[in-house]
Amino acid sequence: MTPEAFCRQITAKAGSSFTLSFRLLPPARRQAMEALYAFCREVDDIADDIADPALARVKLAWWREEIHRLFAEVGTPKDPSTAQHPISLALKGPIKTYALPLVDFEAVLDGVGMDLPHTAFQSLDELNLYCDRVAGAVGRLSVRIFGVCSEQTLVYASELGLAFQYTNILRDVGEDARRARIYLPTSMLEAQGAKTGSILNLEDSPELRRVLGELHQLAEQAYDRALASLPTQERRAQRPGLVMTAIYRDLLRSIASLDYDVLNQRVRLGPLRKLWVALLAALGRMPR
C-alpha cells in the first residue's frame, strides 16, 4: 500500500464531515488534505486511545521527532535522519508544494500535549490557546492547501478553527464527561454557578445550560469574524472550508434548538441534511 493510499484509508474510515468537503478539491490537493487529515487523526488518537499518560507522551515525542525528520528532508534542517511513517511520507510532497510551515504542525502536537493528561482550563484564554493549537493550526495548514492564501485568509482560518472547536466542545460535553474531561473554562462555570462534579456525573442543570449558551454565542461571533476576514477574491479557492462552515454552523444551531441537551446525547446532522447544507454552501448560499 502506498503512503497516499494509507492516508486515504484512514480518511475514509473516519467518516468525518470534513471529508465531504475534500470532494471539491482537484486530485493533488485532495490527496494533500487526506495526508493532513491522517496526521491529525493519528496524533489526536494518542490522547483519546492511550490510557497511560506516560506512554502517550512517549508516542507524542516520537511524532515530534518524526515531523522534524520530515522537514529536514524538505529543506528545514532539524534532524539528519529519515522520516519513517507512511503519513510522513505522504506529507512530504504537500509540505514542499504548498509551503506548509513547521510551526503549525508543532502547534497541533502541543495541543495534543495539553490533553496528556487533560486538566481543566481556568480561563477562556487557556481554552482559546488549546483551540488554536488543535484546530486553528489545522485550519492554517488547510487553507494553504486549498489555494490562494493571503494574511487575511490565515486570520479567517484561525477564527474558523476557534468556531469549529467551540462547536465540537458543545457537542461533546457528555462524551468528554464520561472520559473525566471538561473543556468548559472554570471561570465560566463558576460565574454561572455550574458544578464540575455535576457535569462529571452527567447531571444537567440550568446553570450548565447558561454556560453552554454563552459558548454558543462565542462560537457564532467567531464564525462571523471568520467570514468577514475572508477576501472575496479567495472565496472560490476556499470553498471546502466554507462548506465545512455551513455544516458546523448548522450543527451548532441544532444543538441550540435542543436547548443544549448534550449531556446524554451527541447531536448529529443526518447524511441528507449534511449533503443539502454542503450543496447550498458550494453554491454560495451560506447560513446567516
C-alpha positions in Angstrom: 0.0 0.0 0.0 1.3 3.4 -0.9 1.6 6.2 1.7 -1.2 8.1 -0.1 -3.5 5.0 -0.1 -2.8 4.5 3.6 -3.9 8.1 4.3 -6.9 7.7 2.1 -8.0 4.6 4.0 -7.7 6.5 7.3 -9.8 9.4 5.9 -12.5 7.1 4.5 -12.7 5.0 7.7 -13.1 8.1 9.9 -16.3 9.2 8.0 -15.8 12.8 9.2 -17.8 15.7 8.0 -14.5 17.2 6.9 -14.0 14.6 4.2 -17.2 15.6 2.5 -15.6 19.0 1.6 -12.5 17.2 0.2 -14.6 16.2 -2.9 -14.5 19.8 -4.0 -10.7 19.7 -4.5 -8.7 18.6 -7.5 -6.9 15.2 -7.0 -3.5 16.6 -5.9 -5.0 19.0 -3.3 -7.4 16.3 -2.2 -4.5 13.9 -1.7 -2.7 16.5 0.4 -5.7 17.1 2.6 -6.1 13.3 3.1 -2.4 13.2 4.3 -3.0 16.2 6.7 -6.2 14.7 8.0 -4.5 11.3 8.6 -1.8 13.1 10.6 -4.3 14.9 12.7 -6.3 11.7 13.3 -3.2 9.8 14.2 -1.9 12.3 16.8 -5.4 13.1 18.2 -5.9 9.4 18.9 -2.8 9.5 21.2 -4.8 11.5 23.7 -8.0 9.5 23.2 -6.8 5.9 22.9 -3.8 5.5 25.1 -4.8 5.3 28.8 -1.3 5.6 30.2 -0.3 9.3 30.0 3.5 8.4 30.2 3.2 6.1 27.2 1.1 8.7 25.4 3.8 11.3 25.9 6.4 8.9 24.5 4.4 8.4 21.4 3.8 12.2 21.1 7.5 12.8 21.4 8.2 10.3 18.7 5.8 12.2 16.4 7.6 15.5 17.2 10.9 13.9 16.2 9.3 12.4 13.1 7.9 15.8 12.0 11.4 17.3 12.4 12.9 14.4 10.4 10.3 15.1 7.7 11.1 18.8 7.5 14.8 18.0 7.3 14.1 16.3 4.1 12.2 19.2 2.5 14.7 21.9 3.3 14.3 22.9 7.0 17.3 21.4 8.8 16.3 19.9 12.0 17.5 16.2 12.1 19.7 14.3 9.7 17.7 11.0 9.9 14.9 10.0 7.6 11.1 10.1 8.1 9.6 6.6 8.6 5.8 6.7 8.9 3.6 6.3 5.9 1.7 9.5 6.9 5.0 11.4 7.0 5.9 10.1 3.5 2.5 11.2 2.2 3.0 14.7 3.7 6.5 15.2 2.2 5.2 16.4 -1.2 2.4 18.7 0.1 4.8 20.4 2.6 7.0 21.4 -0.2 4.3 22.2 -2.8 2.1 24.3 -0.5 4.8 25.7 1.8 3.2 24.2 4.9 5.1 25.6 7.9 6.6 23.5 10.7 5.2 25.8 13.4 1.6 24.7 12.7 2.5 21.0 12.8 4.2 21.7 16.1 1.2 23.6 17.4 -1.0 20.6 16.7 1.3 18.4 18.7 1.4 21.0 21.5 -2.4 20.9 21.6 -2.5 17.2 21.9 0.1 17.5 24.8 -2.4 19.7 26.7 -4.6 16.5 27.0 -1.8 14.4 28.5 -3.4 14.3 30.9 -6.2 16.8 30.4 -6.6 19.4 33.2 -9.3 21.9 33.5 -8.9 25.2 31.7 -9.2 28.0 34.2 -9.9 30.8 31.8 -11.3 31.4 28.3 -7.8 32.5 27.2 -6.5 29.0 28.1 -9.3 27.4 26.2 -8.6 29.6 23.2 -4.9 28.6 23.2 -5.9 25.0 23.1 -8.4 25.6 20.3 -5.9 27.5 18.3 -3.4 24.6 18.6 -5.7 21.7 17.8 -8.0 23.5 15.3 -6.7 26.9 14.3 -3.3 25.4 13.2 -5.0 22.7 11.2 -7.1 25.5 9.5 -4.0 27.5 8.6 -2.4 24.4 7.0 -5.7 23.6 5.2 -6.2 27.0 3.6 -2.7 26.8 2.2 -3.6 23.5 0.5 -6.9 24.8 -0.7 -5.4 27.5 -2.9 -4.6 31.2 -2.8 -3.8 32.2 0.7 -3.3 35.8 2.0 -2.6 37.0 5.5 -6.4 37.7 5.8 -7.1 34.2 4.8 -4.9 32.9 7.7 -6.9 35.1 10.1 -10.1 33.5 8.6 -8.6 30.1 9.2 -7.7 30.8 12.8 -11.1 32.2 13.6 -12.8 29.3 11.9 -10.7 26.8 13.9 -11.9 28.5 17.1 -15.5 28.3 16.0 -15.2 24.7 14.9 -13.6 23.7 18.2 -16.2 25.6 20.3 -18.8 23.6 18.3 -17.1 20.4 19.0 -16.9 21.1 22.7 -20.6 21.9 22.9 -21.5 18.7 21.0 -19.2 16.5 23.1 -19.9 17.7 26.7 -21.4 14.4 27.7 -18.9 12.3 25.8 -16.0 14.2 27.4 -17.5 14.0 30.9 -17.6 10.2 30.5 -13.8 10.4 30.0 -13.5 12.6 33.0 -12.8 15.7 30.9 -14.4 19.1 31.0 -13.3 21.7 28.4 -15.6 24.5 29.6 -13.5 27.1 31.4 -13.7 27.0 35.2 -14.2 30.8 35.2 -17.4 30.5 33.0 -18.7 27.6 35.1 -18.1 29.5 38.4 -19.7 32.7 37.1 -23.0 30.8 36.4 -22.8 28.5 39.5 -22.3 25.3 37.4 -20.6 22.5 39.3 -17.9 20.4 37.7 -18.9 17.4 39.8 -22.4 17.5 38.5 -21.1 17.6 34.9 -18.9 14.6 35.5 -21.9 12.8 37.0 -23.9 13.7 33.9 -26.3 15.8 35.9 -28.0 18.5 33.9 -28.8 22.0 35.3 -30.0 25.4 34.2 -26.6 26.8 35.3 -24.8 24.4 32.9 -27.1 25.3 30.1 -26.4 29.0 30.6 -22.7 28.3 30.2 -23.4 26.3 27.0 -25.5 29.2 25.7 -22.6 31.6 26.3 -20.2 29.3 24.5 -22.7 29.1 21.6 -22.6 32.9 21.3 -18.8 32.9 21.3 -18.9 30.4 18.5 -21.3 32.5 16.5 -19.1 35.5 16.9 -16.1 33.5 15.8 -17.9 32.3 12.7 -18.9 35.9 11.9 -15.3 37.1 12.3 -14.0 34.3 10.1 -16.4 35.0 7.2 -15.7 38.8 7.5 -12.0 38.1 7.2 -12.0 36.1 4.0 -11.3 38.2 1.0 -14.0 38.0 -1.7 -11.5 37.0 -4.4 -10.4 34.0 -2.4 -13.8 32.5 -1.6 -13.8 30.2 -4.6 -10.4 28.7 -3.7 -11.6 28.3 -0.1 -14.9 26.6 -0.9 -14.0 23.4 1.1 -13.7 25.5 4.3 -16.9 27.3 3.5 -18.8 24.0 3.1 -17.5 22.9 6.5 -18.5 26.2 8.0 -22.1 25.7 6.8 -22.2 22.1 8.1 -20.7 23.0 11.5 -22.8 26.2 12.0 -25.9 24.1 11.2 -24.8 21.6 13.8 -24.2 24.4 16.3 -27.7 25.8 15.8 -29.2 22.3 16.0 -27.6 22.0 19.5 -29.1 25.3 20.4 -32.5 24.2 19.1 -32.5 21.3 21.6 -31.8 23.8 24.4 -28.2 22.4 24.8 -29.4 18.9 25.8 -25.9 17.4 25.3 -25.1 15.5 28.4 -26.8 12.4 27.4 -26.9 12.6 23.7 -24.4 13.5 20.9 -26.2 15.8 18.5 -25.6 14.8 14.8 -26.7 16.0 11.4 -28.1 13.3 9.2 -26.3 12.5 6.0 -29.0 14.0 3.8 -29.0 17.2 5.9 -25.2 17.4 5.6 -25.4 16.9 1.9 -28.1 19.6 1.5 -26.2 22.1 3.6 -23.0 21.3 1.8 -24.6 21.8 -1.6 -26.1 25.1 -0.7 -22.7 26.3 0.6 -20.9 25.1 -2.5 -23.4 27.3 -4.5 -22.5 30.3 -2.3 -25.6 30.2 -0.1 -24.1 30.4 3.4 -26.3 30.3 6.5 -26.6 33.5 8.5 
